[in-house]
Amino acid sequence: MAATNLASAMDIDEAAIDEGLYSRQLYVLGHEAMKRMAASNILIVGVKGLGIEIAKNVALAGVKSVTIYDPEPVQVQDLSSQFFLRAEDIGQPRAEAAVKRLAELNAYVPVRNLGGQPGKEITVDLIKDFQVVVLCGASLQKQLEINDWTHANGVHFIAAEMRGLFGSAFNDFGPKFTVVDPTGEQPHTGMIASIDRDGEGVVTCLEETRHGLEDGDFVTFTEVQGMEELNGCEPRKITVKGPYTFSIGDTSNLGEYKTGGIFTQVKMPRILEFKSLRESLKSPEFFITDFAKFDRPAALHAGFQALWEFQAQQQRPPRPRNAEDAAAVVALAKKLDADIDEKVVTELSYQATGDVTPLAAVIGGFVAQEVLKACSAKFTPMQQHLYFDSLESLPDELPSEADCQPVGSRYDGQIAVFGKTFQERIANHRQFLVGSGAIGCEMLKNWSMMGLASGPRGVIHVTDLDTIEKSNLNRQFLFRAKDLGKFKAEVAAAAVADMNPDLQGKIQSKQEPVGPDTENVYGPDFFAGIDGVTNALDNVKARQYMDQRCVFYLKPLLESGTLGTKGNTQVVVPYLTESYSSSQDPPEKETPSCTVKNFPNAIQHTIEWSRTEFDNLFVKPAQAVNSYLSEPNYIENNLKYSGQSREQIEQVVSYLVTNKPLTFEECIVWARLQFEERYNNAIRQLLFSLPKDATSSTGQPFWSGPKRAPDPLTFDSSDPTHLEFIIAAANLHAYNYGLRGETDPALFKKVADSVIVPEFTPKSGVKVQVNENEPVQQEGGSDSGDASELMRQLPAPSSLVGYRLNPVEFEKDDDTNFHIDFITAASNLRAMNYKIPVADRHTTKQIAGKIIPAIATTTSLVTGLVCLELYKIIDGKKKLENYKNGFVNLALPFFGFSEPIAAPKNKYGETEWTLWDRFEFHHNPTLKEIVDWFKKEHNLDITMVSQGVSMLWSSFIGKKKTEERLPLKFSKLVETVSKKPVPPHVKHLIVEVMVSDEEGEDVEVPFIVVHL
């Protein structure tokens, strides 16, 4: 459906949402912010590299429309960073040349060119129909003129520019700008142990649970007993007293607190005041991007103004690395601020004509998010001047003025900063990109603009086994609707080779994933042919594996990741830094199984329960039936494992004999009985075992604190959630048996209401697992007599040759398959049992599907930061302080940079070593040769040798085995012990040894590499 045919901005938003285009972004912004964005028209003036980066990210995000203005003709140096321009566009107006490719990004966002004549800057008359105006690279005079009008007329204004490795941005969202949600974080909530009835009203959280609140936050309450006046009260401002306590002010006039209660943080709108640019130039408010450069914004504030003054006087920018022009710029800057850092302003002048695509990605990603804040009121805007630089990315051997002169090349913007000599090093670099999803697409785009691997010795390898899905199109910008179903790596490689023809034949795409199974593909020869690795992965396990490979092959690794508006970057340099695996995040806290099974108190618990129920009903039984029909002695083998056997046999009997449906109506009957079992009978059984008036061993009410007493549900076909469960469960059950599904609610109501439900009788003696330390009681028993009786009901597998059930393969992104429908309904019904507020389908899908929130702006910025580190890798910088690890949160906004952590040093004897060191043995030595070498060279005794999971030798295995193994060549030793041949592609073995010194003390030493 074409965007122009849709009725309104709201329709555009909803239609795209229905198609799944914004599925990851919705978890970052939410529906309300998306709808406000979908009513906003954005104007971007100036679409060189920085402007087009902003336009790209804003269009992907789903605003109402994007309009661009840039009538200046395309020049060859524009190709340094403007990825929507091609060589054949040179001479055409920039906006006209870019508009078609920009419009392809998102069919729901109309993109148009505002026109204009070359040499004619934007005027106030042209900006009156827009909610946000962004000026990129406009003269200071023009910025002031436009901002004077926008400030007075309620239009949001952003100015941004780039000068080589320097960038700046300025925000003015008006005298009073309301932020609806300053952080975007989930509101804190928690259970209450007590509330003091006095002038301070101190609230204590249950079971020493941290509240996570800050001074000035607001909270409201539910389920408080005794002090009922707090329930649903106006939000009360809190003062933090400690990690488990906070004060809500005077409660002395309220009732006496008895028990219970839940506090919930309330996000309160904030009103921000912005000064106009004219006013802000005199008294600037700086947003600090790097606290190690705390004084730099002041110097750059004067420096950027000095550049515009120089340009106004000379009618040209300062020449690349020209000392005379730089001196003039410094003199102008000193008139504004006599205390400026002259070296920084000199470098700014040197780079004034530079156009560096990673910097465009950093500033462009940041500014695009500010645009989205302006039109959505979600997240805190930057106030008000941002200055950013990456001078550390310059080569250690600075280029000369002659080396930085333009040569009529597409890389002239980068040559103006780094020089021709370094450009050749970039062109001949060899890099391996692991993953071509969101970060991978951005990485390849930046590399193509940089000319990475475009030289005679350059090569880019990119691997990704995934194919392109609809939800990818919102943030993986190299892909279009026509690419759905194709391999990501192939499409991405072709797309960037089209952006820069110099990369034709230089990008090699692969579908083999990285891992132990593909070391024949990514082996010693492969790693010998690359200079470094860049990860663009979405899971920790693959990251850790690539980290191990880079440590082993001594290759630098660039690592990054995003989570919504948050992003991080890490650079790993051989012999210098720790590796990615050297430090890890703490594991996620798991919910106790007894909480999920019997005592849920939050919607996350019921969603986790319903996700397990999905497998228990539609996956495992079908798999068990298929195993019974295809595996000889399946039942007999399972009987060996007591506890599970009866339950599995019951499943097979139920799904193959007693409950096997022949019609869809029988699936509805089955679903109705499943409802009864889960939401009525199971709850009645629990309350029979633990009545609502039960007490604990200390005499306290059992159902108190985090344990919420449930109530059974009575089926009501007119209740939408009840019916949704029946519809989804019946359709999934029908899928198991290959029956055609139905969706007509009338049919489900009619059949479900006619089902005769057996009377429930609670069982005595059922033990409920009350805490995590108690054993879990099995549902079935292990009575082989009962099992034998069940087995007699089963048909012989030979009588059902070819018959199989269809296990459901969980797929969260198909909205027609009933998977998320079932989990949502099942979770919400259980939440109703326990009086927990229900969750919508959108929230349930994120939690059940473990969806990582994502937005293009963060991806763009993080990738730009990685590429700024790549310049340093190419230069081969040897000092730790040259490199930067980064963390950003665009919602706050926040930038944090730190030096990488040095590789920790270990020691044996007088020898220091790090994780980058190893002992290497060539020509497939014998074990004896290795043992003797350690004794002779280091006076160390080897006490144990292992390779992989095999212990090859130890000092206690006995004289005979020792005599047999010591003379063996290492490959033969490994084959003898493991009883497996060494694969032909394996050229070396990684070996671990335990050694002791002269005193017999264990000593830690590096690993060993045995070359075969």
Stockholm file with secondary structure:
# STOCKHOLM 1.0

chainA/1-1012         MAATNLASAMDIDEAAIDEGLYSRQLYVLGHEAMKRMAASNILIVGVKGLGIEIAKNVALAGVKSVTIYDPEPVQVQDLSSQFFLRAEDIGQPRAEAAVKRLAELNAYVPVRNLGGQPGKEITVDLIKDFQVVVLCGASLQKQLEINDWTHANGVHFIAAEMRGLFGSAFNDFGPKFTVVDPTGEQPHTGMIASIDRDGEGVVTCLEETRHGLEDGDFVTFTEVQGMEELNGCEPRKITVKGPYTFSIGDTSNLGEYKTGGIFTQVKMPRILEFKSLRESLKSPEFFITDFAKFDRPAALHAGFQALWEFQAQQQRPPRPRNAEDAAAVVALAKKLDADIDEKVVTELSYQATGDVTPLAAVIGGFVAQEVLKACSAKFTPMQQHLYFDSLESLPDELPSEADCQPVGSRYDGQIAVFGKTFQERIANHRQFLVGSGAIGCEMLKNWSMMGLASGPRGVIHVTDLDTIEKSNLNRQFLFRAKDLGKFKAEVAAAAVADMNPDLQGKIQSKQEPVGPDTENVYGPDFFAGIDGVTNALDNVKARQYMDQRCVFYLKPLLESGTLGTKGNTQVVVPYLTESYSSSQDPPEKETPSCTVKNFPNAIQHTIEWSRTEFDNLFVKPAQAVNSYLSEPNYIENNLKYSGQSREQIEQVVSYLVTNKPLTFEECIVWARLQFEERYNNAIRQLLFSLPKDATSSTGQPFWSGPKRAPDPLTFDSSDPTHLEFIIAAANLHAYNYGLRGETDPALFKKVADSVIVPEFTPKSGVKVQVNENEPVQQEGGSDSGDASELMRQLPAPSSLVGYRLNPVEFEKDDDTNFHIDFITAASNLRAMNYKIPVADRHTTKQIAGKIIPAIATTTSLVTGLVCLELYKIIDGKKKLENYKNGFVNLALPFFGFSEPIAAPKNKYGETEWTLWDRFEFHHNPTLKEIVDWFKKEHNLDITMVSQGVSMLWSSFIGKKKTEERLPLKFSKLVETVSKKPVPPHVKHLIVEVMVSDEEGEDVEVPFIVVHL
#=GR chainA/1-1012 SS CCGGGSSCHHHHHHHHHHTTTTHHHHHHHHHHHHHHHTTCEEEEECCSHHHHHHHHHHHHHTCSEEEEECCSBCCGGGGGTCTTCCGGGTTSBHHHHHHHHHHTTCTTSCEEECCCCTTCCCCGGGSTTCSEEEEESCCHHHHHHHHHHHHHHTCEEEEEEEEBTEEEEEEECCSSEEESBSSCCCCCEEEEEEECCSSSCEEEEGGGCCCCCCTTCEEEEESCBSCGGGBTCCCEECEEEETTEEECSCCTTSCCCCBCCEEEEECCCEEECCCCHHHHHHSCCEECSCGGGTTHHHHHHHHHHHHHHHHHHHSSCCCTTCHHHHHHHHHHHHHHCTTCCHHHHHHHHHTTTCBCHHHHHHHHHHHHHHHHHHHHCBSCCCCSEEEEECGGGSCSSCCCTGGGSCCSSTTHHHHHHHHHHHHHHHHTCEEEEECCSHHHHHHHHHHHHHTTTCSTTCEEEEECCCBCCGGGGGTCTTCCGGGTTSBHHHHHHHHHHHHCGGGTTTEEEECCCSSGGGTTTSSHHHHHTCSEEEECCSCHHHHHHHHHHHHHHTCCEEEEEEETTEEEEEEECTTTBCCGGGSCCCCCCCCCHHHHHHCCCSHHHHHHHHHHHHHHHHTHHHHHHHHHHHSTTHHHHHHTSTTTHHHHHHHHHIIIIITCCSSHHHHHHHHHHHHHIIIIIHHHHHHHHSCTTCBCTTSSBSSCTTCCCCCCCCCCTTSHHHHHHHHHHHHHHHHHTTCCCCCCHHHHHHHHHHCCCCCCCCCTTCCCCCSTTSCCCCSSCCCHHHHHHHHTTSCCGGGGTTCCCCCCCCCTTCTTSSHHHHHHHHHHHHHHHTTCCCCCHHHHHHHHTTCCCCCHHHHHHHHHHHHHHHHHHHHTCCCGGGCCEEEEETTTTEEEEECCCBCCCEEETTEEECTTCCEEECSCCBHHHHHHHHHHHHCCEEEEEEETTEEEEETTSCHHHHHHHTTSBHHHHHHHHHSSCCCTTCCEEEEEEEEECTTSCEECCCCEEEEC
#=GC SS_cons          CCGGGSSCHHHHHHHHHHTTTTHHHHHHHHHHHHHHHTTCEEEEECCSHHHHHHHHHHHHHTCSEEEEECCSBCCGGGGGTCTTCCGGGTTSBHHHHHHHHHHTTCTTSCEEECCCCTTCCCCGGGSTTCSEEEEESCCHHHHHHHHHHHHHHTCEEEEEEEEBTEEEEEEECCSSEEESBSSCCCCCEEEEEEECCSSSCEEEEGGGCCCCCCTTCEEEEESCBSCGGGBTCCCEECEEEETTEEECSCCTTSCCCCBCCEEEEECCCEEECCCCHHHHHHSCCEECSCGGGTTHHHHHHHHHHHHHHHHHHHSSCCCTTCHHHHHHHHHHHHHHCTTCCHHHHHHHHHTTTCBCHHHHHHHHHHHHHHHHHHHHCBSCCCCSEEEEECGGGSCSSCCCTGGGSCCSSTTHHHHHHHHHHHHHHHHTCEEEEECCSHHHHHHHHHHHHHTTTCSTTCEEEEECCCBCCGGGGGTCTTCCGGGTTSBHHHHHHHHHHHHCGGGTTTEEEECCCSSGGGTTTSSHHHHHTCSEEEECCSCHHHHHHHHHHHHHHTCCEEEEEEETTEEEEEEECTTTBCCGGGSCCCCCCCCCHHHHHHCCCSHHHHHHHHHHHHHHHHTHHHHHHHHHHHSTTHHHHHHTSTTTHHHHHHHHHIIIIITCCSSHHHHHHHHHHHHHIIIIIHHHHHHHHSCTTCBCTTSSBSSCTTCCCCCCCCCCTTSHHHHHHHHHHHHHHHHHTTCCCCCCHHHHHHHHHHCCCCCCCCCTTCCCCCSTTSCCCCSSCCCHHHHHHHHTTSCCGGGGTTCCCCCCCCCTTCTTSSHHHHHHHHHHHHHHHTTCCCCCHHHHHHHHTTCCCCCHHHHHHHHHHHHHHHHHHHHTCCCGGGCCEEEEETTTTEEEEECCCBCCCEEETTEEECTTCCEEECSCCBHHHHHHHHHHHHCCEEEEEEETTEEEEETTSCHHHHHHHTTSBHHHHHHHHHSSCCCTTCCEEEEEEEEECTTSCEECCCCEEEEC
//
